[in-house]
Amino acid sequence: MRRNAGLFVAISLLSGFGSSAMSLVAGIWILDLTGSTGLAALAGLCVYAPVLAGPWLGGLLDRASRRSLVMAVNLALAAALLSLLTVRGPGQTWLIFLVSCAYGVSYVLIDAGETALLPSALSPAELGDVNGWRASAQEGMKLVAPLAGAGLYAWHGGHAVVLLSAAMPVLVALLYAAVRLKQTPPDLPTERQRGLRAGLAVLLAQRATRVTVALAAVSIAMSGFTTAANYAMVTGTLGLPTTFLGVLFSAQGAGSIIGGLIVGRLIARWGPVTVGVAGTTLFAVSCLVRCLPWWPGTVAASVIAGIGLPWALVAAVTAVQTHTPTAVLGRVAGTANTAMFGPIVLAIPLGSAAVHLGDRPTLVAAAAICLASTVGVAYRPGRQREEEPTSKSRGHSAAGSPTIA
């Protein structure tokens, strides 16, 4: 199991490096080719838009060998990236957008595929730790890869970054092949579990999954909602240069690394719901601290947010892995990804509009929404104490498959 844990962390390091480097360079490349900042920003939208198709894409993972499909997706992504070697001028800009969409589709399939594969490769007691380590690895790459990608682009252009980024999914596919999976008889989905609503029905059937996914969705959405307010706070209220935002991004990344390293132990001790509540509460605290007209407080708030967001996300992913029947784990994981990351597509423009009312009101509103969601969970009448995911076998094995409505 330790071997598998190391392989999955290595997979996160390689995939995080390649995707982070190329995501930044895609926008820079489009900007250099077209001179349009609007078109450059659309590259990011192409990456995030496919998350809305998570329930459909996740269903593919329940109809085929999950490892084989994830390996095939990585190899197809490498081939798509290599097509960018034909880009020579503005006339081929559409190809960069197309590959950005391919990246988005691969994110959905690979994230859901890893979520579905991990319970077959690790013991239930290891899931929280490894999910946290993977989150730390990905955040660590976000600190290193953009600088490496931008430096390589400045040195040898976009084609050099393409070759580097295309090598990453090939190496990831090889690492997937080396993972040792437990040989357990596969559960076959029933006819009612094959519908598009099946993933949502299973997600809502267990309190641990519906609560943690909802908390992660709120936290992630509010992180997008406050983006414009954070910019306004730095450049307006604090009167600092825009380059200070890089300090805040690094501080948040450092917090995410710390949070990811310890979240597994917290989940094992307190359970995913409690950790999800704690993560969402920490993000709310970070929003309130940002309201202080004091730049050290803003840096501290970024670290706090960096800890809280991975706690909420890892708690949700671990709950899905430990409370979902194997037969529909791919579909449920895809649905959970859509539920957690889909709202940010709407939250970012809403936050951009809300900031015209002031940066502090926007931050306070985000904190209030996060705290309201945690209070609703913490004080739900008649709630039962959640089971520790490490104290029993996987939730669906102990309790049976939930009813599919």
Buried (B, 14 or more C-beta within 10 A) or exposed (E): EEEBBEBBBBBBBBBBBBBBBBBBBBBBBBBEBBEEEEBBEBBBBBBBBBBBBBBBBBBBBBEEEBBEBBBBBBBBBBEBBBBBEEBEEBEEBEBBBBBBBBBBBBBBBBBBBBBBBBBBBBBBBBBBBBBBBBBBBBBBBBBBBBEBBBEBBEEEBBBBBBBBBBBBBBBBBEBBEEBEEEEEEEBEBEEEBBBEEBBBBBBBBBBBBBBBBBBBBBBBBBBBBBBBBBBBBBBEBBEBEEEBBEBBBBBBBBBBBBBBBBBBEBBBEBBBBBBBBBBBBBBBBBBBBBBBEEBEBBBBBBBBBBBBBBBBBBBBBBBBBBBBBBBBBBBBBBBBBBBBBBBBBEBBEBBBEBBEEBBBEBBBBBBBBBBEBBEEBEEEEEEEEBBBBBEEEBBBEEBEBBEBE
